[in-house]
Amino acid sequence: MSAPDGRDLRSHLHDPALDQGISPVGLLAGVQARQHRLARRRRHLTTAAAAGAATLVVLGTAVFTVREQAELVTPAQSPTRPPASSPAEPVPPTTPRPVSPPASSSGTALPEAALPETHAPGASPHLVLPASPAPATTTTTAGPRGVEPVPAGPPPGRVSP
Amino acid sequence: MTSDEDSFEAFVLAHGPGLVRFARRLTLDHHRAEDIVQDVLARVGLSWAKVSRADDVAAYVHKAVLNDFLSWRRRFSSRERPADLSWHHGDPAPGVDEAVAAREHVRAALARLPRVQRAVLVLRYYHDRPDVEIATMLGCRESTVRSHARRALLALRSSPAAPSETDLTIEGTLR
């Protein structure tokens, strides 16, 4: 027998014997049966996926809750220590803050360096000496800016009797 | 019953037999051909509202049948199975027409081809599709289609005159 060529192939593929026994109605019935089965399987898969997702959510919530509670428990044998950071009350200042000079007429505050020094030289800058009343003769001390130094003695122009 | 179901049933009744004929040429097996076509049509029917909006629904379903035939799932799910004995009768008895013997010979040679090559031959010599269209259907280049066809024809020409009994009893996916 000779080997098949293109003509043989074409005649074989157009063989009417290959077209026999096809029932459209039977095919439709088979398709509908498979459709029902496929739809049912898809429904089951959807239900299973939803159940799996719900289980995962519940499990995740439970694990999260348990871990959160485990972090709050302290071991019974360990010495009790004060908490590292307790809501402490604000520490009252031991030294009064230097009284700031009256604000200038322009309303701007003076810089820190311009403030008069109120502590003794060599002492800690935090140690503030009590303010002593200045003697009358030492009125040459420069006062706050804008205040004229008042000379000691009677005001000029007045002659005492 | 909705109009979608009506139109789907009408489509199956009108195009179903043609799809089965096409699948029979591809699979060389009556039962497997119907299995593929019913599977594809069932899946298409579940999304018929979307599929029916395609430009050429028949071409779409033809391509779906071809893809299902070529799919790895189908290849591995049914690589070997009992042959359909009604299709061939072994060596022709003395006196049987030479044409019948030749037909059996061609069928046996086709059964030994790889699936893609067989699909190319069916689309080329049964559907008379141009190579460009076959390339589009298979998702490859036109030169690849020509290469498949050339190799398939070469294999058919160089096939042994009388196929062995093993080849005849195994479904045509042997390579």
Contacts between the chains, C-beta under 8 A, distances in Angstrom:
chain1	res1	chain2	res2	distance
A	1	B	101	6.5
A	1	B	102	6.9
A	1	B	105	5.9
A	1	B	161	4.5
A	1	B	162	7.2
A	2	B	161	7.7
A	3	B	156	6.8
A	3	B	157	4.5
A	3	B	158	6.7
A	3	B	159	6.1
A	3	B	161	7.2
A	4	B	102	7.0
A	4	B	105	6.0
A	4	B	106	4.4
A	4	B	109	5.7
A	4	B	156	5.0
A	4	B	157	7.2
A	4	B	159	7.1
A	5	B	153	7.7
A	5	B	156	7.5
A	5	B	157	6.6
A	6	B	125	6.9
A	6	B	153	6.6
A	8	B	102	5.9
A	8	B	103	8.0
A	8	B	106	5.2
A	9	B	106	6.0
A	9	B	110	7.7
A	9	B	121	6.5
A	9	B	125	5.4
A	9	B	153	7.8
A	9	B	156	6.6
A	10	B	125	4.7
A	10	B	126	7.7
A	11	B	103	7.6
A	12	B	102	7.9
A	12	B	103	5.3
A	12	B	106	4.1
A	12	B	107	6.4
A	12	B	110	7.5
A	13	B	25	5.7
A	13	B	121	7.7
A	13	B	122	6.4
A	13	B	125	5.4
A	13	B	126	4.0
A	14	B	126	6.7
A	15	B	103	6.3
A	18	B	21	6.6
A	18	B	24	5.2
A	18	B	25	6.6
A	19	B	17	7.9
A	19	B	21	5.4
A	19	B	24	7.9
A	21	B	30	7.1
A	22	B	16	7.8
A	22	B	17	4.5
A	22	B	20	5.0
A	22	B	21	6.9
A	24	B	12	7.1
A	24	B	13	4.7
A	24	B	16	5.3
A	24	B	17	5.6
A	25	B	13	7.5
A	27	B	12	6.4
A	27	B	16	4.4
A	27	B	17	7.2
A	27	B	20	6.6
A	27	B	34	7.1
A	27	B	37	7.0
A	27	B	38	6.9
A	27	B	41	7.8
A	28	B	9	6.2
A	28	B	12	4.8
A	28	B	13	6.1
A	28	B	16	6.8
A	30	B	34	7.0
A	30	B	38	4.6
A	31	B	12	5.7
A	31	B	16	7.6
A	31	B	38	5.2
A	31	B	41	4.4
A	31	B	42	5.3
A	31	B	45	6.4
A	32	B	45	7.9
A	34	B	38	5.3
A	34	B	39	6.6
A	34	B	41	7.9
A	34	B	42	3.7
A	35	B	42	4.5
A	35	B	45	5.1
A	35	B	46	6.2
A	37	B	42	7.9
A	38	B	42	5.3
A	38	B	43	6.8
A	38	B	46	6.2
A	39	B	46	6.4
A	42	B	46	7.7
